[in-house]
């Protein structure tokens, strides 16, 4: 009689710990898209950076590092957009204030 071959049993959560790395990569990509909006771009970038740091120890080390890099780039873009926006708004406000003598 031939032996019956059992299929391998997969249990939930046995992806080699790549979940944090994948989440970091996804949040890194989202942080690039949301970097123009400080209220959502900042938290997304920070969470992506933290998850990437935690995911470096997993099998998805490359994805975690890519997620961390994208999150840092998202944070840098966020700062650049904020500086430009504040410069434009403050410049317009100051010129309006000086032109109208504060009224």
N, C-alpha and C positions, 0 to 999 in steps of 0.2 A: 504494500500500500504506500502511496505517495504521501509525504508530509504536507500538511496544509500550511501555507505561508500566511502569516498574519500581517496586515498592513501596519505601518508604524503608527503609534498612537501619538497624536499631538494634543497637547494641553494648552489651554489659553495662557497667553503671557510668556510663551517660550520662543520669542523671536530673538533671543540672544541679547536682550536689553537694549535693542535699537530704538525703542519707543521714544526715549528722551532725545536721542539724536535726530530722529525724524521730526519730532515736535519743534526742536530748535531750528532745523532747516526751514520748516514751513513758516515759523514765526519770523525768521530772518528775512524770508521773501516778503512776507506781509509788512514787515517794518520798513522795507524800501518803498512799498506802495503807500504806506500811511505816514511817511516821514514829514509830509507837508502839514499834518494835523497833530499838534503837540499833545492833545488830550488822549489820543489813541496811539500815536506813533511811539511816544516815550515808553509807556508801559509795555507795549508789545516788544519793543527792542530790549528792554531790561529783562523781561521774562525769557525771551529767546536766548539772551546771553547767559542767564543762569542755567537754563535747561541744557544749553550747549556745554557749559562747564561740568555739569553733572553727567552728561552723556559721553564725555571724552573717555571715560573708563569702560564703556561698552564696546561691543563689536562694531558699532557704527561710528567709529572714531572720525572718519573722514566727513561724514554728514554733520557730526557735531561741530567739527572745526569750521566747516563751511557755514553752518548756521550762526556760529559765533562771529565770523567775519562779516556776514551779511547784517547781523544785528548791530555791530559796531559801525558799519557804513551807514546803516539806517539812523543811528544816533547822531553821527556826524552830519548827515543831511538835515536832520531835525534841527540841530544847532545852527547850521548855515541858513536854513529857511527862517528860523526865528530871528536871527540877527538881521537878515535882509528885511523881514516884515516889520520888525521894531524900528529899524532905520527909516523905512518909508513912512510908517505911521507917525513916528515922533518928528520926523522932518516936516511932514505936512502939518502936524499940530502946531509946531513951533512957528512955522511960517504963517499959519493962519492967526496965531496969537499975536505975532509981531505986526502983521498987516492990519488987524482990526483993533489993536491996542488992548487986547484982553477982553473985548466985549463980544 
